[in-house]
Amino acid sequence: KLACKRLAEASAAKGVEGLAKLQERVETANKKLSEIKANLSKRKHQIAKQEVEARMKEVNEFVKAAQEATEVLVSGGDMAPEAMKAACEKAGSTQAAAKKAIDATRQLLGQKQREARANASAEDIKAELIKMILAVDAAQGELDAQIGRLRDQEHKFVAQRLIKDATDHVEAVEKKLADTLAIAAPLVSEEGQGFSAFIWLAEIMSALKKHMSVAEKSQEDLFAMMSDKAETVPEAKFLSFLKTVPELKEEDATLFSDE
């Protein structure tokens, strides 16, 4: 404009008019450029919002799945060990998936917050991000509660298994004890004299075998001595003979009574 003013009046007026039109065109272009920037920023914020909302939807779905899996486990009553194990594994896997989704969403929200801070015109998206962060915190709190319920149920399951195993062992021991008592009953029963007589007879036979070995006698020799060469041995003679066997004596006293 200053250069135009140095020209002749007619030329100067024409030059100023042309410059004014050019200035108007520049201002129009700047206005359009500002609108484009604003629209781009708005579109960018919309995309960021949609991305975060999609992540939040995913988080809510995972947390809901974890809630359902944990609820089945907690309210399922008495379950078979294999069914309980499968339910615990399912609840644990859904909770792990929910935690992974929450962590990824937190990371995305942090990134979008940093981008929003760098843009003075992003107040709307900043407010939206704060709401979403609070929603993620709520989802995390719910997931923590489900994790606690699962841990309690797992501890309860382990305790039940330990009690069952201990009960099975005790019952097995009790059965073995009952069997042992049944076998040992003749030894401790007051009516077990027949069994005692059998034990004593076994001891007598062992002593007679030892006596035959020491005295170098055969069974025939021993029978002849007890029976006086008769075909049978009377009980009185048998008992009398036993009193003469050294292996059945202790300091000249017979180890066995006539009974």
NUMI-49219 format. One line per field, with one value per atom (N, C-alpha, C, CB): residue number from 1; residue in one letter; chain; x negated, z, y. Coordinates in steps of 0.2 Angstrom, whole numbers. Glycine has a CB too. Layout:
nr <- (NUM;...) .
rest <- (A;...) .
kette <- (A;...) .
px <- (X;...) .
pz <- (Z;...) .
py <- (Y;...) .
END
This chain:
nr <- (1;1;1;1;2;2;2;2;3;3;3;3;4;4;4;4;5;5;5;5;6;6;6;6;7;7;7;7;8;8;8;8;9;9;9;9;10;10;10;10;11;11;11;11;12;12;12;12;13;13;13;13;14;14;14;14;15;15;15;15;16;16;16;16;17;17;17;17;18;18;18;18;19;19;19;19;20;20;20;20;21;21;21;21;22;22;22;22;23;23;23;23;24;24;24;24;25;25;25;25;26;26;26;26;27;27;27;27;28;28;28;28;29;29;29;29;30;30;30;30;31;31;31;31;32;32;32;32;33;33;33;33;34;34;34;34;35;35;35;35;36;36;36;36;37;37;37;37;38;38;38;38;39;39;39;39;40;40;40;40;41;41;41;41;42;42;42;42;43;43;43;43;44;44;44;44;45;45;45;45;46;46;46;46;47;47;47;47;48;48;48;48;49;49;49;49;50;50;50;50;51;51;51;51;52;52;52;52;53;53;53;53;54;54;54;54;55;55;55;55;56;56;56;56;57;57;57;57;58;58;58;58;59;59;59;59;60;60;60;60;61;61;61;61;62;62;62;62;63;63;63;63;64;64;64;64;65;65;65;65;66;66;66;66;67;67;67;67;68;68;68;68;69;69;69;69;70;70;70;70;71;71;71;71;72;72;72;72;73;73;73;73;74;74;74;74;75;75;75;75;76;76;76;76;77;77;77;77;78;78;78;78;79;79;79;79;80;80;80;80;81;81;81;81;82;82;82;82;83;83;83;83;84;84;84;84;85;85;85;85;86;86;86;86;87;87;87;87;88;88;88;88;89;89;89;89;90;90;90;90;91;91;91;91;92;92;92;92;93;93;93;93;94;94;94;94;95;95;95;95;96;96;96;96;97;97;97;97;98;98;98;98;99;99;99;99;100;100;100;100;101;101;101;101;102;102;102;102;103;103;103;103;104;104;104;104;105;105;105;105;106;106;106;106;107;107;107;107;108;108;108;108;109;109;109;109;110;110;110;110;111;111;111;111;112;112;112;112;113;113;113;113;114;114;114;114;115;115;115;115;116;116;116;116;117;117;117;117;118;118;118;118;119;119;119;119;120;120;120;120;121;121;121;121;122;122;122;122;123;123;123;123;124;124;124;124;125;125;125;125;126;126;126;126;127;127;127;127;128;128;128;128;129;129;129;129;130;130;130;130;131;131;131;131;132;132;132;132;133;133;133;133;134;134;134;134;135;135;135;135;136;136;136;136;137;137;137;137;138;138;138;138;139;139;139;139;140;140;140;140;141;141;141;141;142;142;142;142;143;143;143;143;144;144;144;144;145;145;145;145;146;146;146;146;147;147;147;147;148;148;148;148;149;149;149;149;150;150;150;150;151;151;151;151;152;152;152;152;153;153;153;153;154;154;154;154;155;155;155;155;156;156;156;156;157;157;157;157;158;158;158;158;159;159;159;159;160;160;160;160;161;161;161;161;162;162;162;162;163;163;163;163;164;164;164;164;165;165;165;165;166;166;166;166;167;167;167;167;168;168;168;168;169;169;169;169;170;170;170;170;171;171;171;171;172;172;172;172;173;173;173;173;174;174;174;174;175;175;175;175;176;176;176;176;177;177;177;177;178;178;178;178;179;179;179;179;180;180;180;180;181;181;181;181;182;182;182;182;183;183;183;183;184;184;184;184;185;185;185;185;186;186;186;186;187;187;187;187;188;188;188;188;189;189;189;189;190;190;190;190;191;191;191;191;192;192;192;192;193;193;193;193;194;194;194;194;195;195;195;195;196;196;196;196;197;197;197;197;198;198;198;198;199;199;199;199;200;200;200;200;201;201;201;201;202;202;202;202;203;203;203;203;204;204;204;204;205;205;205;205;206;206;206;206;207;207;207;207;208;208;208;208;209;209;209;209;210;210;210;210;211;211;211;211;212;212;212;212;213;213;213;213;214;214;214;214;215;215;215;215;216;216;216;216;217;217;217;217;218;218;218;218;219;219;219;219;220;220;220;220;221;221;221;221;222;222;222;222;223;223;223;223;224;224;224;224;225;225;225;225;226;226;226;226;227;227;227;227;228;228;228;228;229;229;229;229;230;230;230;230;231;231;231;231;232;232;232;232;233;233;233;233;234;234;234;234;235;235;235;235;236;236;236;236;237;237;237;237;238;238;238;238;239;239;239;239;240;240;240;240;241;241;241;241;242;242;242;242;243;243;243;243;244;244;244;244;245;245;245;245;246;246;246;246;247;247;247;247;248;248;248;248;249;249;249;249;250;250;250;250;251;251;251;251;252;252;252;252;253;253;253;253;254;254;254;254;255;255;255;255;256;256;256;256;257;257;257;257;258;258;258;258;259;259;259;259) .
rest <- (K;K;K;K;L;L;L;L;A;A;A;A;C;C;C;C;K;K;K;K;R;R;R;R;L;L;L;L;A;A;A;A;E;E;E;E;A;A;A;A;S;S;S;S;A;A;A;A;A;A;A;A;K;K;K;K;G;G;G;G;V;V;V;V;E;E;E;E;G;G;G;G;L;L;L;L;A;A;A;A;K;K;K;K;L;L;L;L;Q;Q;Q;Q;E;E;E;E;R;R;R;R;V;V;V;V;E;E;E;E;T;T;T;T;A;A;A;A;N;N;N;N;K;K;K;K;K;K;K;K;L;L;L;L;S;S;S;S;E;E;E;E;I;I;I;I;K;K;K;K;A;A;A;A;N;N;N;N;L;L;L;L;S;S;S;S;K;K;K;K;R;R;R;R;K;K;K;K;H;H;H;H;Q;Q;Q;Q;I;I;I;I;A;A;A;A;K;K;K;K;Q;Q;Q;Q;E;E;E;E;V;V;V;V;E;E;E;E;A;A;A;A;R;R;R;R;M;M;M;M;K;K;K;K;E;E;E;E;V;V;V;V;N;N;N;N;E;E;E;E;F;F;F;F;V;V;V;V;K;K;K;K;A;A;A;A;A;A;A;A;Q;Q;Q;Q;E;E;E;E;A;A;A;A;T;T;T;T;E;E;E;E;V;V;V;V;L;L;L;L;V;V;V;V;S;S;S;S;G;G;G;G;G;G;G;G;D;D;D;D;M;M;M;M;A;A;A;A;P;P;P;P;E;E;E;E;A;A;A;A;M;M;M;M;K;K;K;K;A;A;A;A;A;A;A;A;C;C;C;C;E;E;E;E;K;K;K;K;A;A;A;A;G;G;G;G;S;S;S;S;T;T;T;T;Q;Q;Q;Q;A;A;A;A;A;A;A;A;A;A;A;A;K;K;K;K;K;K;K;K;A;A;A;A;I;I;I;I;D;D;D;D;A;A;A;A;T;T;T;T;R;R;R;R;Q;Q;Q;Q;L;L;L;L;L;L;L;L;G;G;G;G;Q;Q;Q;Q;K;K;K;K;Q;Q;Q;Q;R;R;R;R;E;E;E;E;A;A;A;A;R;R;R;R;A;A;A;A;N;N;N;N;A;A;A;A;S;S;S;S;A;A;A;A;E;E;E;E;D;D;D;D;I;I;I;I;K;K;K;K;A;A;A;A;E;E;E;E;L;L;L;L;I;I;I;I;K;K;K;K;M;M;M;M;I;I;I;I;L;L;L;L;A;A;A;A;V;V;V;V;D;D;D;D;A;A;A;A;A;A;A;A;Q;Q;Q;Q;G;G;G;G;E;E;E;E;L;L;L;L;D;D;D;D;A;A;A;A;Q;Q;Q;Q;I;I;I;I;G;G;G;G;R;R;R;R;L;L;L;L;R;R;R;R;D;D;D;D;Q;Q;Q;Q;E;E;E;E;H;H;H;H;K;K;K;K;F;F;F;F;V;V;V;V;A;A;A;A;Q;Q;Q;Q;R;R;R;R;L;L;L;L;I;I;I;I;K;K;K;K;D;D;D;D;A;A;A;A;T;T;T;T;D;D;D;D;H;H;H;H;V;V;V;V;E;E;E;E;A;A;A;A;V;V;V;V;E;E;E;E;K;K;K;K;K;K;K;K;L;L;L;L;A;A;A;A;D;D;D;D;T;T;T;T;L;L;L;L;A;A;A;A;I;I;I;I;A;A;A;A;A;A;A;A;P;P;P;P;L;L;L;L;V;V;V;V;S;S;S;S;E;E;E;E;E;E;E;E;G;G;G;G;Q;Q;Q;Q;G;G;G;G;F;F;F;F;S;S;S;S;A;A;A;A;F;F;F;F;I;I;I;I;W;W;W;W;L;L;L;L;A;A;A;A;E;E;E;E;I;I;I;I;M;M;M;M;S;S;S;S;A;A;A;A;L;L;L;L;K;K;K;K;K;K;K;K;H;H;H;H;M;M;M;M;S;S;S;S;V;V;V;V;A;A;A;A;E;E;E;E;K;K;K;K;S;S;S;S;Q;Q;Q;Q;E;E;E;E;D;D;D;D;L;L;L;L;F;F;F;F;A;A;A;A;M;M;M;M;M;M;M;M;S;S;S;S;D;D;D;D;K;K;K;K;A;A;A;A;E;E;E;E;T;T;T;T;V;V;V;V;P;P;P;P;E;E;E;E;A;A;A;A;K;K;K;K;F;F;F;F;L;L;L;L;S;S;S;S;F;F;F;F;L;L;L;L;K;K;K;K;T;T;T;T;V;V;V;V;P;P;P;P;E;E;E;E;L;L;L;L;K;K;K;K;E;E;E;E;E;E;E;E;D;D;D;D;A;A;A;A;T;T;T;T;L;L;L;L;F;F;F;F;S;S;S;S;D;D;D;D;E;E;E;E) .
kette <- (A;A;A;A;A;A;A;A;A;A;A;A;A;A;A;A;A;A;A;A;A;A;A;A;A;A;A;A;A;A;A;A;A;A;A;A;A;A;A;A;A;A;A;A;A;A;A;A;A;A;A;A;A;A;A;A;A;A;A;A;A;A;A;A;A;A;A;A;A;A;A;A;A;A;A;A;A;A;A;A;A;A;A;A;A;A;A;A;A;A;A;A;A;A;A;A;A;A;A;A;A;A;A;A;A;A;A;A;A;A;A;A;A;A;A;A;A;A;A;A;A;A;A;A;A;A;A;A;A;A;A;A;A;A;A;A;A;A;A;A;A;A;A;A;A;A;A;A;A;A;A;A;A;A;A;A;A;A;A;A;A;A;A;A;A;A;A;A;A;A;A;A;A;A;A;A;A;A;A;A;A;A;A;A;A;A;A;A;A;A;A;A;A;A;A;A;A;A;A;A;A;A;A;A;A;A;A;A;A;A;A;A;A;A;A;A;A;A;A;A;A;A;A;A;A;A;A;A;A;A;A;A;A;A;A;A;A;A;A;A;A;A;A;A;A;A;A;A;A;A;A;A;A;A;A;A;A;A;A;A;A;A;A;A;A;A;A;A;A;A;A;A;A;A;A;A;A;A;A;A;A;A;A;A;A;A;A;A;A;A;A;A;A;A;A;A;A;A;A;A;A;A;A;A;A;A;A;A;A;A;A;A;A;A;A;A;A;A;A;A;A;A;A;A;A;A;A;A;A;A;A;A;A;A;A;A;A;A;A;A;A;A;A;A;A;A;A;A;A;A;A;A;A;A;A;A;A;A;A;A;A;A;A;A;A;A;A;A;A;A;A;A;A;A;A;A;A;A;A;A;A;A;A;A;A;A;A;A;A;A;A;A;A;A;A;A;A;A;A;A;A;A;A;A;A;A;A;A;A;A;A;A;A;A;A;A;A;A;A;A;A;A;A;A;A;A;A;A;A;A;A;A;A;A;A;A;A;A;A;A;A;A;A;A;A;A;A;A;A;A;A;A;A;A;A;A;A;A;A;A;A;A;A;A;A;A;A;A;A;A;A;A;A;A;A;A;A;A;A;A;A;A;A;A;A;A;A;A;A;A;A;A;A;A;A;A;A;A;A;A;A;A;A;A;A;A;A;A;A;A;A;A;A;A;A;A;A;A;A;A;A;A;A;A;A;A;A;A;A;A;A;A;A;A;A;A;A;A;A;A;A;A;A;A;A;A;A;A;A;A;A;A;A;A;A;A;A;A;A;A;A;A;A;A;A;A;A;A;A;A;A;A;A;A;A;A;A;A;A;A;A;A;A;A;A;A;A;A;A;A;A;A;A;A;A;A;A;A;A;A;A;A;A;A;A;A;A;A;A;A;A;A;A;A;A;A;A;A;A;A;A;A;A;A;A;A;A;A;A;A;A;A;A;A;A;A;A;A;A;A;A;A;A;A;A;A;A;A;A;A;A;A;A;A;A;A;A;A;A;A;A;A;A;A;A;A;A;A;A;A;A;A;A;A;A;A;A;A;A;A;A;A;A;A;A;A;A;A;A;A;A;A;A;A;A;A;A;A;A;A;A;A;A;A;A;A;A;A;A;A;A;A;A;A;A;A;A;A;A;A;A;A;A;A;A;A;A;A;A;A;A;A;A;A;A;A;A;A;A;A;A;A;A;A;A;A;A;A;A;A;A;A;A;A;A;A;A;A;A;A;A;A;A;A;A;A;A;A;A;A;A;A;A;A;A;A;A;A;A;A;A;A;A;A;A;A;A;A;A;A;A;A;A;A;A;A;A;A;A;A;A;A;A;A;A;A;A;A;A;A;A;A;A;A;A;A;A;A;A;A;A;A;A;A;A;A;A;A;A;A;A;A;A;A;A;A;A;A;A;A;A;A;A;A;A;A;A;A;A;A;A;A;A;A;A;A;A;A;A;A;A;A;A;A;A;A;A;A;A;A;A;A;A;A;A;A;A;A;A;A;A;A;A;A;A;A;A;A;A;A;A;A;A;A;A;A;A;A;A;A;A;A;A;A;A;A;A;A;A;A;A;A;A;A;A;A;A;A;A;A;A;A;A;A;A;A;A;A;A;A;A;A;A;A;A;A;A;A;A;A;A;A;A;A;A;A;A;A;A;A;A;A;A;A;A;A;A;A;A;A;A;A;A;A;A;A;A;A;A;A;A;A;A;A;A;A;A;A;A;A;A;A;A;A;A;A;A;A;A;A;A;A;A;A;A;A;A;A;A;A;A;A;A;A;A;A;A;A;A;A;A;A;A;A;A;A;A;A;A;A;A;A;A;A;A;A;A;A;A;A;A;A;A;A;A;A) .
px <- (-4;0;-4;5;-10;-14;-17;-20;-19;-22;-17;-24;-10;-5;-4;1;-5;-3;-8;-3;-14;-19;-18;-26;-13;-11;-6;-8;-5;0;6;0;11;17;21;21;22;26;23;27;17;13;14;6;13;12;19;10;24;31;33;36;30;32;27;30;21;17;20;10;22;25;31;26;35;41;39;45;34;32;29;27;25;22;28;17;33;38;42;43;43;46;42;48;35;31;31;23;31;31;37;30;43;49;49;55;45;45;40;42;35;30;34;24;38;42;47;45;50;55;51;58;45;41;39;35;37;35;41;33;47;53;55;59;54;56;50;56;44;39;40;32;42;44;50;46;55;61;58;66;54;51;48;47;43;40;44;35;50;54;58;59;60;64;59;66;53;48;47;41;46;46;52;44;58;64;64;70;63;63;58;62;52;47;50;41;53;56;61;58;66;71;68;75;63;60;57;54;54;51;56;47;62;67;70;73;71;74;69;75;63;58;58;51;58;59;65;58;71;77;78;83;74;74;70;71;65;61;65;54;69;73;78;76;81;86;83;89;77;73;72;67;70;68;75;66;80;87;89;92;88;89;85;89;79;74;76;67;77;79;85;79;90;97;96;102;91;90;86;85;82;79;84;73;88;94;98;98;100;104;100;106;94;90;89;83;88;86;93;84;99;105;107;110;106;107;103;105;97;92;95;85;97;98;105;98;110;117;118;122;113;114;115;109;115;116;110;122;111;106;105;108;99;97;92;95;92;87;81;89;75;69;67;63;68;66;70;67;77;81;79;89;77;74;68;73;64;57;58;53;63;64;67;69;72;75;70;81;65;60;56;56;54;50;53;48;60;64;64;71;66;66;59;69;54;47;46;42;47;45;49;47;56;60;58;67;55;53;46;52;42;36;37;31;42;44;46;49;50;53;48;58;43;37;33;33;32;28;31;27;38;42;42;49;42;42;35;44;30;23;22;18;24;24;28;26;34;38;35;45;32;28;23;26;19;13;16;9;21;24;27;30;30;33;27;37;21;16;13;10;12;10;14;9;21;26;26;33;25;24;18;24;13;7;8;1;11;13;17;16;22;27;24;33;19;16;12;11;10;6;10;2;17;22;26;26;26;30;37;27;39;46;49;47;46;48;52;43;55;58;64;61;67;73;70;77;65;62;59;57;56;53;58;50;64;69;72;75;72;74;69;75;63;58;58;51;59;60;65;61;71;77;75;83;71;69;64;66;60;55;59;50;64;68;71;73;74;77;72;80;66;61;60;55;59;58;63;57;70;75;75;82;73;72;67;71;61;56;58;50;62;64;69;68;73;78;73;83;68;64;60;59;58;54;59;52;65;70;71;77;71;72;66;74;60;54;54;48;56;56;61;58;67;72;69;78;65;62;57;59;53;48;51;43;56;59;62;65;65;68;63;72;57;52;49;46;48;46;51;45;58;63;63;70;61;61;55;60;49;43;44;37;48;49;54;53;59;63;60;69;55;51;47;47;44;40;44;36;50;54;56;60;58;60;54;62;48;43;41;36;41;40;45;40;52;57;56;64;54;53;48;51;42;37;39;31;42;45;49;48;54;58;54;64;49;45;41;40;39;35;40;32;46;51;53;57;54;55;50;57;44;38;38;31;39;39;45;41;51;56;54;63;51;49;43;46;39;34;37;29;42;45;49;50;52;55;50;59;45;40;37;34;36;32;37;29;44;49;47;55;46;44;39;43;34;28;30;23;35;37;43;37;47;53;53;58;57;57;59;62;62;65;60;72;54;49;44;45;46;42;40;45;45;43;37;49;37;32;25;33;26;20;17;21;21;19;16;25;18;15;7;19;7;0;-5;1;-2;-6;-8;-2;-3;-5;-10;2;-10;-15;-22;-14;-22;-28;-31;-27;-26;-28;-31;-22;-28;-30;-37;-25;-38;-45;-50;-45;-48;-53;-54;-50;-49;-50;-55;-44;-54;-59;-66;-56;-67;-73;-76;-73;-72;-74;-76;-69;-72;-74;-81;-69;-82;-89;-94;-89;-93;-99;-100;-97;-95;-95;-96;-89;-96;-97;-92;-104;-86;-80;-76;-76;-72;-67;-61;-68;-56;-49;-46;-44;-49;-47;-49;-49;-56;-59;-55;-66;-53;-50;-43;-49;-39;-33;-33;-29;-38;-39;-40;-45;-44;-46;-39;-51;-35;-29;-23;-26;-23;-18;-19;-15;-26;-28;-27;-25;-28;-27;-20;-31;-15;-8;-6;-3;0;2;4;7;6;8;5;16;5;2;8;-3;9;14;12;15;16;15;10;21;12;8;0;10;-1;-8;-11;-8;-7;-10;-12;-4;-8;-9;-15;-3;-15;-21;-28;-20;-27;-33;-36;-32;-31;-33;-37;-27;-36;-39;-46;-35;-48;-55;-59;-55;-56;-60;-63;-55;-70;-74;-72;-81;-70;-69;-62;-68;-58;-52;-52;-46;-59;-60;-64;-63;-63;-67;-69;-63;-75;-77;-73;-77;-73;-70;-62;-73;-59;-52;-49;-50;-44;-40;-37;-35;-39;-36;-29;-40;-26;-18;-15;-17;-9;-5;-1;0;2;6;12;9;15;20;18;23) .
pz <- (0;0;0;6;4;4;-3;9;-6;-13;-18;-16;-17;-21;-20;-20;-14;-13;-16;-5;-18;-21;-29;-20;-31;-38;-39;-40;-46;-47;-44;-55;-43;-40;-43;-39;-49;-53;-52;-60;-53;-52;-45;-55;-40;-33;-31;-29;-33;-31;-34;-34;-40;-43;-40;-51;-38;-34;-28;-34;-24;-17;-18;-14;-23;-23;-25;-29;-29;-31;-24;-36;-21;-15;-9;-11;-9;-4;-6;-4;-13;-15;-13;-22;-14;-13;-5;-15;-1;6;8;10;5;6;5;3;-1;-3;2;-10;4;9;16;11;18;24;23;26;18;16;17;9;14;14;21;9;25;32;36;35;34;38;36;36;30;28;31;20;31;34;41;33;45;52;53;55;48;49;47;44;43;41;47;35;50;56;62;58;63;68;67;69;60;58;59;51;57;58;65;55;69;77;80;80;77;80;78;77;71;68;72;61;74;77;84;78;87;94;94;97;88;88;87;82;83;82;88;76;92;98;103;102;103;108;106;107;99;97;98;89;98;99;107;98;111;118;120;122;117;119;117;115;111;109;114;102;116;122;128;123;130;136;135;137;129;128;129;121;126;127;134;123;138;145;149;148;147;151;149;149;143;141;145;133;145;149;156;148;159;166;167;169;163;164;163;158;158;158;164;151;167;173;179;175;179;184;184;184;178;176;178;169;176;177;185;174;188;195;199;198;197;200;200;197;194;193;198;186;199;204;211;203;213;220;222;221;217;219;216;216;214;211;216;207;223;228;228;227;230;230;223;235;221;214;214;210;209;209;208;203;210;210;202;212;197;191;188;186;190;188;192;190;198;202;199;209;197;194;187;193;183;177;178;173;183;184;187;189;191;193;187;199;183;177;173;173;172;167;170;166;177;180;180;187;181;181;174;183;169;162;160;157;162;160;164;162;171;174;172;182;169;166;160;165;156;150;151;146;157;159;161;164;165;167;161;172;157;151;147;146;146;143;146;141;153;157;157;165;157;157;150;158;144;138;137;132;140;140;144;142;150;154;150;160;146;142;137;139;133;128;131;124;136;139;141;145;144;146;139;149;134;128;125;122;125;123;127;122;134;138;137;146;135;134;127;133;122;116;117;111;122;123;127;127;131;135;130;140;125;120;115;116;116;112;116;107;116;120;119;119;113;111;112;103;115;116;123;116;126;132;133;134;127;127;128;120;124;124;131;118;134;140;146;143;145;150;149;149;142;140;143;133;142;144;152;142;156;163;165;166;162;163;162;159;156;154;159;147;162;167;173;168;175;181;179;183;173;172;172;165;170;170;177;166;181;189;192;192;190;192;190;190;184;181;185;173;186;190;197;190;200;207;207;210;202;201;200;195;195;194;200;188;204;210;215;214;215;219;217;220;210;208;209;200;208;210;217;208;221;228;230;233;226;227;224;223;219;216;221;209;223;228;234;230;237;243;241;245;235;233;231;226;229;228;234;224;239;246;249;251;248;251;247;250;241;237;240;230;240;243;250;243;254;261;261;265;256;256;253;251;248;246;251;240;255;261;266;264;268;272;270;274;263;260;260;253;258;258;265;255;270;277;279;281;277;279;276;277;270;267;270;259;272;275;282;276;286;292;292;296;287;286;284;281;280;278;284;272;288;294;299;298;300;304;301;304;295;292;293;284;292;294;301;291;305;313;314;316;311;312;310;309;304;302;306;295;309;314;320;315;323;329;328;331;322;321;321;314;318;317;324;312;328;335;340;336;339;344;347;341;344;348;353;343;351;356;362;352;362;368;371;366;368;370;376;365;381;386;384;392;378;376;371;373;370;365;368;363;372;375;369;381;365;359;355;355;354;350;354;348;361;365;365;372;365;365;359;366;353;347;347;341;350;350;355;354;360;365;361;371;358;354;349;351;346;341;344;337;350;354;356;360;358;360;354;363;348;343;341;337;341;339;344;340;351;356;355;363;353;351;345;350;340;334;336;329;341;343;347;347;351;355;351;360;346;341;338;336;336;333;338;330;344;349;351;355;352;355;349;359;343;337;337;337;338;338;332;344;329;324;327;319;323;325;328;319;324;327;334;322;335;341;347;341;345;350;351;347;346;347;351;340;350;354;361;351;363;370;373;370;370;373;374;369;369;369;372;362;374;376;371;383;365;359;357;359;360;359;352;365;350;344;345;340;351;352;358;353;359;365;370;363;375;380;382;386;383;385;391;387;396;402;401;408;397;395;391;391;386;382;387;377;392;396;401;401;403;407;403;410;397;393;392;386;390;389;395;388;401;407;407;413;403;403;398;403;393;388;390;382;390;392;389;391;383;379;382;372;385;388;396;387;398;405;406;409;412;413;421;412;422;429;432;433;429;431;432;438;430;430;423;434;423;416;414;416;408;405;404;399;403;402;407;395;408;413;410;417;413;410;406;416;408;405;398;408) .
py <- (-6;0;6;0;6;12;13;11;8;9;12;2;10;12;20;8;22;29;34;30;31;35;36;32;32;32;38;26;39;44;43;45;48;47;41;53;41;36;29;38;29;22;20;23;25;23;20;29;23;21;14;26;13;6;1;7;3;-2;-4;1;1;0;-4;7;-3;-7;-14;-4;-15;-22;-26;-22;-22;-25;-27;-20;-22;-24;-30;-18;-31;-37;-44;-37;-43;-48;-50;-47;-44;-45;-49;-38;-47;-51;-58;-47;-59;-66;-70;-67;-67;-70;-71;-66;-66;-67;-73;-61;-74;-79;-86;-78;-86;-92;-94;-91;-89;-90;-93;-84;-90;-92;-99;-88;-101;-108;-113;-109;-110;-115;-116;-111;-111;-111;-116;-105;-116;-120;-127;-118;-128;-135;-138;-135;-134;-136;-138;-130;-133;-135;-141;-129;-142;-148;-154;-148;-154;-159;-161;-158;-156;-157;-160;-151;-158;-161;-168;-157;-169;-176;-181;-176;-178;-182;-184;-178;-179;-180;-185;-174;-185;-190;-197;-188;-197;-204;-207;-203;-202;-204;-206;-198;-203;-204;-211;-199;-212;-219;-224;-218;-223;-228;-230;-226;-225;-226;-230;-220;-227;-230;-238;-226;-239;-246;-250;-247;-247;-251;-252;-247;-247;-247;-252;-240;-253;-258;-265;-257;-266;-272;-274;-272;-268;-269;-272;-263;-268;-270;-277;-265;-279;-286;-291;-287;-290;-294;-295;-292;-289;-289;-292;-281;-292;-295;-303;-293;-305;-312;-315;-313;-311;-313;-313;-308;-309;-309;-315;-303;-317;-323;-329;-323;-330;-336;-336;-335;-331;-331;-333;-325;-330;-331;-339;-327;-342;-349;-353;-351;-351;-354;-354;-352;-347;-346;-349;-338;-348;-350;-357;-345;-361;-368;-373;-369;-372;-377;-382;-380;-388;-393;-395;-399;-395;-397;-403;-391;-407;-412;-409;-417;-412;-409;-407;-414;-411;-409;-403;-415;-403;-397;-391;-399;-392;-386;-383;-388;-388;-386;-382;-392;-385;-382;-375;-386;-374;-368;-363;-368;-365;-360;-358;-364;-362;-361;-356;-367;-357;-352;-345;-355;-345;-339;-335;-340;-339;-336;-333;-341;-337;-335;-328;-340;-328;-322;-316;-324;-317;-312;-309;-314;-314;-312;-308;-318;-310;-306;-299;-310;-299;-292;-288;-293;-290;-286;-284;-290;-288;-286;-280;-292;-281;-276;-269;-278;-270;-263;-260;-265;-264;-261;-258;-267;-261;-258;-252;-263;-251;-246;-240;-247;-241;-236;-233;-239;-237;-235;-230;-241;-232;-228;-222;-232;-222;-216;-211;-217;-214;-209;-206;-214;-210;-207;-201;-212;-202;-197;-191;-200;-192;-187;-182;-189;-185;-181;-177;-186;-181;-177;-171;-182;-172;-167;-161;-170;-163;-157;-153;-160;-155;-151;-147;-156;-148;-144;-140;-149;-134;-129;-130;-122;-132;-132;-139;-130;-143;-150;-151;-155;-145;-146;-151;-139;-152;-157;-164;-156;-165;-172;-173;-173;-168;-169;-171;-162;-168;-170;-177;-165;-179;-186;-191;-186;-189;-194;-195;-191;-189;-190;-195;-183;-194;-198;-206;-196;-207;-214;-216;-214;-212;-215;-217;-209;-213;-215;-221;-209;-222;-229;-234;-228;-233;-239;-240;-237;-235;-236;-241;-230;-239;-243;-250;-240;-251;-258;-262;-258;-258;-261;-263;-256;-259;-261;-267;-255;-267;-273;-279;-272;-279;-285;-287;-283;-282;-284;-288;-277;-286;-289;-296;-286;-297;-304;-308;-304;-305;-309;-311;-304;-307;-309;-314;-303;-314;-320;-326;-318;-326;-332;-335;-330;-330;-333;-336;-327;-333;-336;-343;-332;-343;-350;-355;-349;-353;-358;-360;-354;-356;-358;-363;-352;-361;-366;-373;-363;-373;-379;-383;-377;-380;-383;-386;-378;-382;-384;-391;-379;-390;-396;-402;-394;-401;-407;-410;-405;-405;-408;-412;-402;-409;-413;-419;-408;-419;-426;-431;-425;-429;-433;-436;-430;-431;-433;-438;-427;-437;-441;-448;-438;-448;-455;-459;-454;-455;-458;-461;-454;-457;-459;-465;-454;-465;-471;-477;-469;-476;-482;-485;-480;-480;-483;-486;-477;-483;-486;-493;-482;-494;-501;-506;-500;-503;-508;-510;-505;-505;-506;-511;-500;-511;-515;-522;-513;-523;-529;-532;-529;-528;-530;-533;-525;-529;-531;-538;-526;-539;-545;-551;-544;-550;-555;-556;-553;-551;-552;-554;-546;-554;-555;-562;-556;-567;-573;-573;-579;-568;-567;-564;-564;-559;-555;-557;-548;-561;-563;-568;-566;-568;-573;-580;-570;-580;-586;-589;-585;-586;-588;-593;-582;-598;-603;-608;-607;-609;-614;-611;-615;-605;-602;-602;-595;-601;-601;-608;-599;-613;-620;-622;-625;-619;-620;-617;-617;-611;-608;-613;-601;-615;-619;-626;-621;-629;-635;-634;-638;-628;-627;-626;-620;-623;-622;-629;-618;-634;-640;-644;-644;-644;-647;-645;-647;-638;-636;-638;-628;-639;-641;-649;-640;-653;-660;-661;-663;-657;-657;-656;-652;-651;-649;-655;-642;-658;-663;-669;-665;-671;-676;-675;-677;-668;-667;-668;-660;-665;-666;-673;-661;-677;-684;-688;-686;-686;-690;-696;-693;-694;-698;-697;-698;-702;-701;-701;-707;-699;-699;-705;-696;-711;-717;-719;-723;-717;-718;-714;-716;-708;-704;-707;-696;-709;-712;-718;-713;-722;-728;-727;-733;-722;-720;-717;-714;-714;-711;-716;-705;-721;-726;-733;-727;-734;-740;-746;-742;-743;-748;-750;-754;-746;-747;-743;-745;-745;-741;-734;-745;-733;-726;-723;-725;-717;-714;-711;-708;-713;-710;-703;-714;-699;-692;-692;-688;-696;-696;-697;-701;-702;-704;-698;-711;-695;-690;-684;-687;-682;-677;-678;-675;-685;-687;-687;-694;-689;-689;-682;-692;-677;-670;-667;-666;-669;-667;-669;-669;-674;-677;-674;-685;-670;-667;-661;-665;-661;-655;-649;-657;-649;-643;-639;-644;-643;-641;-639;-646;-639;-637;-631;-643;-628;-622;-622;-615;-624;-625;-630;-618;-636;-642;-641;-644;-636;-635;-635;-628;-638;-639;-633;-645;-631;-624;-624;-623;-630;-631;-635;-634;-632;-636;-642;-631;-646;-651;-649;-656;-643;-640;-638;-634) .
END
